[in-house]
Amino acid sequence: MKRALFTIVGALLFALGSYGLVELSASWYGPRHIRSDSDIGDAFMASLVFMAICSIVGGALGFMGATGRKA
């Protein structure tokens, strides 16, 4: 149970952190560089990939924290 909880909490924390970073970058990148719907789609897909990777890394780090394993 401890491993599952740490894994979920780690994934959620990293997901929230990555969401904050995406919001900051979108507020800067959007007005300066997005000119078409294609640009919006590309930025959206890059954001989703980034957040998915951060969630996986957060879950892995949470699991390692629960088990005491080193990377």
N, C-alpha and C positions, 0 to 999 in steps of 0.2 A: 504494500500500500504506500509506503514511504517513497519508493522509487517512482511510482505512477504520479504521485502528488508533486514531487520535485520536477519530474519531466514536464508535466502540464504547466506548472508555475513558471519554469524556465522558458518554455515555448511562449507563454502568454506575455511574459516580461519583455522578451526579445521582439515579439510581434508588436507590442505597444511602442517600444523604442523605435523600431523601424518605421512604424506608421508616423511617428513624430518627425523623423528624418525625411520621409517622403513628403509630408505636408510642407515642411520648410523648403525643400528643394522645389516643390511644385509652385509655391508662391513666388519663388525667384525665377524659375525656368519658364513657366507658363507665359507671362506677359512679354518676355524677351524673345522667345524662340518658337513658340507654337504658332503656326500660320494656317494649318489646315486640319481637317479631321484625321488625316493619316498621322500627323504629328502627335495628336492627342492619343490615338490608339497605340502608337509606339511608346510614348511615355507611360501610358497606363500599363502596358504589358511589362515594361522594364520594372515598374513599381511593384507589380504583383510577383514577379520573379524574385526581386530583392527581398520582399516581405516573406515569401515562402522559404527562401534560404535562411533568413534570420530566424524564423520559427524553428526550422530543423536544427540549426546550430544551438539555439536556446534550449530546446528539448534535450539535445545530446549533452550539453553542459550541465543541465539540471540532473540528468540521469547519472552522470559521472560524479556530481556532487553528492548524490544520495548513496552511491555505492563506495565512494572514497577512491575511485580509480583516477589515475593521472592520464593526461592526453598523450 
